[in-house]
């Protein structure tokens, strides 16, 4: 991968192999790791994205065209994972700054920060 992922970007990720309640298959995810870590590390931290809309305090609704998505989706800040950057298959888009403020609030709630 030539370009390193940046915080706030949505990437298509190959989640396989999945276990238990983990996401599986190829699905989008939001990069939530800081850009220094994204540039220097072989891994990044992501939050799962799902089109199965369930509104919980730790989920953030995003709607097209935000982030390059084509269907209403939720960012699941309760389902975050460190992944190898080798799992990132395709850049999808960038989340708006206003939506990142909501996501940051949800992350603080999810992680009790």
C-alpha positions in Angstrom: 0.0 0.0 0.0 1.5 3.3 -1.1 -0.7 5.7 0.9 -1.1 5.2 4.6 -4.6 5.4 6.0 -5.6 8.6 7.8 -7.9 9.1 10.8 -11.5 9.7 9.6 -11.1 7.7 6.4 -13.3 4.7 5.5 -11.6 1.7 4.0 -12.9 -1.6 2.7 -11.3 -4.2 5.0 -11.0 -8.0 4.7 -12.1 -9.0 8.2 -11.6 -12.8 7.6 -11.1 -14.9 9.5 -13.8 -13.7 12.0 -14.6 -15.2 15.3 -17.8 -15.1 17.4 -19.6 -11.7 17.1 -16.8 -10.1 15.1 -17.4 -8.7 11.7 -16.7 -11.1 8.8 -16.1 -10.8 5.1 -15.1 -7.6 3.3 -16.7 -4.6 5.0 -16.0 -1.0 5.4 -14.4 0.4 8.6 -13.5 3.8 9.9 -9.9 4.5 10.7 -9.8 5.9 14.3 -6.0 5.7 15.0 -4.0 8.9 15.0 -2.1 9.7 11.8 1.4 9.4 13.4 0.5 5.8 14.3 -1.0 5.2 10.9 2.2 6.4 9.1 4.7 4.6 11.3 3.0 1.4 12.3 2.2 -1.7 10.2 -1.3 -1.7 12.0 -4.1 0.7 12.4 -7.1 0.9 14.7 -10.6 0.8 13.1 -14.3 0.9 14.0 -16.6 -1.4 12.3 -19.3 -0.1 10.0 -22.7 -1.8 9.4 -25.8 -1.2 7.3 -27.8 -2.9 10.0 -29.1 0.2 11.7 -29.4 -0.2 15.5 -29.2 3.1 17.3 -27.3 2.7 20.6 -25.4 5.5 22.4 -22.1 4.1 21.0 -23.3 3.9 17.4 -23.1 6.9 15.1 -25.4 7.1 12.0 -23.8 8.2 8.7 -25.7 8.8 5.5 -24.6 9.1 1.9 -22.6 10.7 0.6 -20.6 11.2 3.8 -17.5 9.0 3.9 -18.2 7.8 0.3 -20.8 5.3 1.5 -23.8 4.4 -0.7 -26.2 3.3 2.1 -27.1 4.6 5.5 -24.8 2.9 8.0 -23.7 3.1 11.6 -20.2 3.5 12.9 -19.9 0.9 15.8 -17.5 2.5 18.3 -18.2 -0.4 20.6 -16.6 -2.7 18.0 -13.0 -1.5 17.4 -10.1 -3.6 16.4 -6.4 -3.3 15.6 -5.8 -4.6 12.2 -2.8 -5.1 9.9 -2.7 -2.5 7.2 -2.5 -5.4 4.8 -6.2 -6.0 5.5 -7.1 -2.6 4.0 -8.2 -3.3 0.4 -9.7 -0.1 -0.9 -10.1 3.6 0.1 -13.8 4.5 0.2 -14.0 8.1 1.5 -13.5 10.6 4.2 -15.9 11.4 7.0 -16.9 15.0 7.5 -15.4 17.0 10.4 -18.8 17.5 12.0 -19.5 13.7 11.9 -16.0 13.0 13.4 -17.0 15.2 16.4 -20.0 12.8 17.0 -17.7 9.8 16.5 -15.2 11.2 19.0 -18.0 11.6 21.6 -19.2 8.0 21.0 -15.6 6.7 21.3 -15.3 8.5 24.7 -18.5 7.0 25.8 -17.6 3.5 24.6 -14.2 3.6 26.2 -15.3 5.4 29.4 -12.8 8.2 28.8 
